[in-house]
Amino acid sequence: MTKILSVSALKKAYGSTVAVDGISFDVNPNEIVGLLGPNGAGKTTTINIVLGVLEPDSGRIFIQGLELATRRSEAITHTNFAAVYAPMPGNLTLFQNLSIFGRLYGVKGLSKRIDELLKQFNLLAFRDKKCGLLSSGEQTRVSLAKALINLPHLLLLDEPTASLDPATAREVRANIREFAVQGMGGVLWTSHNMYEVEDVCDRVLFLSHGKILLEGNPKTLPAEHGKKTLEELFITVAREPLTLEKG
Ligand code: ATP
């Protein structure tokens, strides 16, 4: 079975700051992998490298068996991304934005696909509104609709529910779960919300100072390390990684 994403020995430093320090991991089809870690752990740097917008210092990345360094355009055809720090251009309407991204990805039956996404993310009322006038939660939903426009095989989500109210965040999690379960896609998801991670992720990677310190099922990992909750485990890994016990 071809892995959706395969990362090996990835390294990236900014001057003397080592942001990503030799990490290796995979994302399998139908899997949602949570990339967790305290502020500055290297999550966004990792996502930007996988997206091909940042060059690593060393290491290899394969997207469905295609090496990013040598077959970039093929590799990223079936990749997409959403993050609060990357909103749609604000002077264009929602429909115009989705049309442009759809055409960039060469989406077939684009009008139908846009209609489906507007319904899926409860955005029909904003179809002809400029994106810059939408609330932050509405803009987040727009970014997610854009992220699914090309039916990606690899979906990268950097804190996708950060500005959403609890009910909308739950709907979005259900949408992304459905995406992962139905097709062949895999998802790499960063979040600081441990409740959400436990709810949505099949597997988590704990990153600290650019290294993966722990990996496992978010539902069983805390007990394996003598902790009651994922949040408790997260705080221990972030503050005192060496004290971690293996239960
Ligand atoms: P957060 O949870 O706060 O979003 P993160 O895990 O996404 O954090 P990164 O943004 O990947 O962390 O940053 C990793 C490290 O690299 C940090 O120490 C950060 O200060 C540093 N860093 C990130 N981008 C740059 C840059 N362009 N130039 C210099 N240093 C950078």
Boltz pocket constraint, residues with backbone or C-beta under 6 A from the ligand:
constraints:
  - pocket:
      binder: B
      contacts: [[A, 14], [A, 17], [A, 18], [A, 19], [A, 37], [A, 38], [A, 39], [A, 40], [A, 41], [A, 42], [A, 43], [A, 44], [A, 45], [A, 46]]
      max_distance: 6.0
